Amino acid sequence: MKPRSRIAKFSFLLLLLSVTTVRSAEQNQREFLLLINGQPFTLELALDPAQRSRGLMYRQLLDERHGMLLVYPRTGTHYIWMKNVRFPLSVIWLDDTARVIDKRLLPPCVAAPCATYGVGRDSRFVLELASSAFDLVQPGDRFASMLDYLPQAR
C-alpha cells in the first residue's frame, strides 16, 4: 500500500470516528439514568413538540429498563396518545417538582382512531415506561434527581 493511500485511509477513519463521537455525545445529552424504586432506567428526553408528539411511535419493542420522558415547557393538562405504539406502556404524569400525580397502563394502538389519555390535573412531565414497570411507581413518589438532567423544553 502506498503511503498516501494509508494516510488517506487513516484520515478517513479519524473523520469517521470524530463524527461518531459527536453523534454519541449528542445522543447522550438526550438520555440519562434514573433510579426508580432502586432499579436503573435509561430515559430518552423528548424536549420539543415534534419529539413529544412522536414519542415511542414506530418502535418494535421497548427494553424493560428504557423509557422516554416528555418534558413540557410549562405546567398544564397534558394528554398523550398511543398512535403507532406497538406495545402497552406504563404512563406516569409528574408535576413540576417531579412528584407522581397519577399513572395509567395504556394499550397499544396501531389503527386509527386512537384515544388520547390524560389525568385531568396539571402536570409538567410525562414518563413512558414498559408496562412491566407499572407497579414500581406510585402516586406521591418523587424523582427530584431527574430535574438535574433536564434542559429547558421548547
Phi, psi and omega in degrees: 000136180287149180304320180295322179295318178296318179296317179298315179295318179297316179298318178299316179297319177298317178298315179299317179297318181293321177296316178298319180296317178297315179298319179297319180296319178297318180294320181296329178290343180257010178225152173207166181259131178232131174274125177239112182053041177082359181250133183282134176234134173268120183247131171275147177261134172246104191256333183246169184303320181295317179294318180293320180294320181286320178050235182257021179303149170069003178277147181282328180202169177228121177302145184298341182245025176235160177191189180223138176250115176274120183251120180260149183291336178214162177292141179184184177271103186255127179252152174232169174226167182248021182303129178060024171261125190266004184214154179291153180230148164272119182243127186237127177262134182235150178276186184288352174259008180071027175268137181290123177272311183196170179213156178218146171260113189250140180279157176293161176214107181251359178225136180291150000274150178247136181288158170254153184229141175208182181241000176074012177227156179293140177220168176239334183227150172231124182254125179248121181231167175301151181301332181294344181270001187306315184281354179284339187241136179232148173307137183099337175300150180228137180241061185302328182297336181294332182297334179292339185261000190260120168282174178293134175279156179255000000 
